Amino acid sequence: MSGITTVETQTIQTSVFLPFNSGQSPIALHRLRFTVQMEKRVVLITGCSSGIGLGLAVLLASDSGQRFKVYATMRDLSKKEYLLECVRGCHADTFEILQMDVTDQQSVLATIEKIKENRVDILVCNAGIGLMGPLECHTYYTMKKIFDVNLFGTIGTIQAFLPGMKQRRSGRIIISSSVGGLQGVPFNDVYCASKFAVEGFCESMAIVLQHFDIQPNILILCAKLLCGMVSNALEKSRYTTSNDSPLSSL
């Protein structure tokens, strides 16, 4: 990411009271009015054509405080129509869709060049696929694809965006995972193996990244929670920026 950095800001007007010694009377309070420039947090999310990726992209882009610039990525842009429908009415400068295939490193690197702010503050590695059934029924190609997307897709995406975060000594990485990464689930052998590998990768990486003030977090999702989060995210009228908002910790 090279060239001139473009910074999107919000203007907030506030009042501050400062002590001022007039020299004749006791300390008086004089009112100072000023503006503060607040940068939007740049968020890149993988796997936004459906599910939690789509829901999270809509949730952040619809934040009434306009605190986020969301880059929603997906492998197949022909699946973007539903996402566009969900963000209709959002502020134009809070949302953009980009094509990115997490299994193609050139595609990931090309996406970095398309980010206008020349930085990503929050990276959400959400792209993933599942596989169920008896082990002997799966082809080698199918099993390899699970690891290419769930494990190496996650690793490759983080590897591409990590240098910028280290240079700024700031950033947050969120990896969506599964209960299948904590315990085995019958007939999900290969899928669970890929998620166990992601868990081990993230635990090891966290030890190093803490020295750069980068926070890697694993989000464990079960089916009921996933459905609830997506459903709530799509009800845009309920978005809030209160302390109870799911955005408050970002």
N, C-alpha and C positions, 0 to 999 in steps of 0.2 A: 504494500500500500504506500504509494508515493504521491507527491504533489502537495498542493495547498490543502490544509485541513479545514473543513467546513464545520462550524460549531452551531448547532441549533440551540436556541436558548428560550427561556421564558422570562418575562419581566414581572417581578413581584414588588409591589410597593408596600413599604412597612414604615413604622415609626419607632424611633429609639430615643430614650431619654438619657442624656449625658450630664454629669455634673460639670458646672462651670463657675469659676470663682470670679465674680465681678470686681473684686478689690474693695468694695464698700460694704456690701451686705453679705450675710452668710451664703453658703453655696446654694445656688439656684439651679433649677433644672431647665435646660434648654432643649427644645425639640428639634431633632434632626431627621429629615425625611430623605430617604435615598432608595435606589433601586438595586436589586440584586439579580444578577444573571445566573439562572439555574440551567445547567446543561441537561438535555435529555439523556437518559441512559440507553445506550444502544444494545439491543437484544437480538441475537440471531438464534432461530429455532429450526432444527431439522425435523423432517417428517411431518409437515403441516397439512397434508392433503386430507387427513381425517384424524379422529381420535383426540388424544390429549394434546398433540401438537397443534391441531386446528383450534381446539378450545383455548389453549394458553395464548396463542397468537391473537385471537379475538379479545380475550380478556385484557391483555396488556395494551393493545392498540386502542381499546375503547376506554381506557383510564381517563376519567373526567379531568384529572389534573394534567394530562398530556405529558406525563413524566418519562414516557418511553418512546423510542423509535424502534419499531419491530421489523426485522427482516425475516419473513416467513419463507422457508425453503422447502422444496419438494423435488423429487426426481422427475416426475411427469407433470408438466405444466397443464396438460389437458384436464387434470383433476382440480384445477384451481377455482372453478366456477362457484362451488358451494362456499368456499372460503371467502371469495369476493362478495357473495351475497350476505354472509354473516357480518362483514365489516362495513357494509354500506352505511353511510352516515358518519363514519369515523373521520377524524381530522386527516386531511390528505398527507400531512407531514409526519404521521405517526406509524405509517404502515407501507410495506413494499414486499412484493413477492419475487423471489429469485429461484431460478432452476439450479439445483445442486444434487448430485448423486454422491452419497457418502462413500460408495465403494470405488469411486474414480477420483484419485488424488488430484488430477488436473482440473477436474470440475470444482473441487473444493478450493484449490488455489485461485481459480478464475473468479470464484465468488468473492474472495477476499478483495480483489481489485475493484469489485462493483460497489463496495460499501463506501458511501459518500463521506462518512465521518472519519474514515481511515482508522477505525478502532471498533472493537466489540467489548462492551463492559460485562455483558452476561451472555454466556454461551450455553444453550440448552441442547444437549444431545439426546434427542427423542426418537430418531428414526430406528425402527426395529421391525422384525417379522417373527412370526411364531411357527411352530411345527409340532403337530400331535400325531400320535399313532405308534404302533409297535416298531421297534428299531429296525427289524429286518425288512420292513416295508419301504424304508426311505432309500433313495439313491444317494450315491456319494456326492453328486452335484448338488442335490437338495440340501444335504447336511452342510456342505461347504458354504453354500449361500447364506445359511443361518449365521455362521461365524463371520462371513465377509461383511454382513450388514450389522449385526448386533455387537460384535467385538471389534473387528478391524475398522469398521466404519466409524465407530465411536473413537477409537484410538487415533485414526488418521485425521479426523476432524479436530480433535483436541491438539494434536501435534501441529496442525497448520495454524491455529489461532493462538497457541500458547506463547510463541516468541513475543508478540505484541503485548500481551498481558505481563510477561516478565519484564519487558522493557519499561512499562509504565508502573510496574510493581503494584498492580491493581487488577481485580477481575473476579468474576464468579463463574464457576462451571457447574452446571446442573445436569446430571445424567439420570434419565428415567429408567428405572429397573423394574424388578418384579419380585414377588415372594419366591418365585422360582430361582432367584439368585441367592436365596438364603436356605432353602431346603428343597430336596428333590420332590418332583411331582410325577406320579405314574404316567407313562405314555408321553411325557414331555422331556425325555432324556437329553436330547441334543439341545433343545431350547434352554433347559436349565443349565446345561454345561456352558453355554455361551454367556449366560447371565452370571454364573459363578465366576467366570473369567473376568467379566467386567468389574465385579465386586473386588476381586484381588488386585486388578489394575488400579482401581481408584484408591484403595486403601494404601497401596504402595506410593502412588503419586502424591497423595495428600501430605505425606511426611516431608517431601521436598518443597512442595508449593507453599507451605506455610511460611517459608523464609522469604517469599516474594509477595506476601499479603494476598495470595490468590486462594479463594475458598472453593474446593471441589465438594459438591454435595450429591448424594445419591437419593433419588426420590423413589421410594418403594410404592408401587401401585398394585392394588388388588382390583378385581373386576368391578366390584360394587363401587369402590371409591372412584375408579376411572370414569364409570358412567355418570356418577354424580358430578364430578368436576366438569366434564364436558357439557352436561346439561345446564349447569349453573353458569358456565362461561358464555353460553349462547343466549342467555337471558340478559341482554345488554342493559335493560332498564334497571337491573339490580346492582350494577357496578357501583362501587363506592371507593373512596380513598380514606375511609376511617381507619382507626387502629384495628378494627376487626377484618379489614380487607385482606385477601390473600396476597395483595401487592405490598403490604406494609413492611415485609421483611426484605424486599428486594432493594 
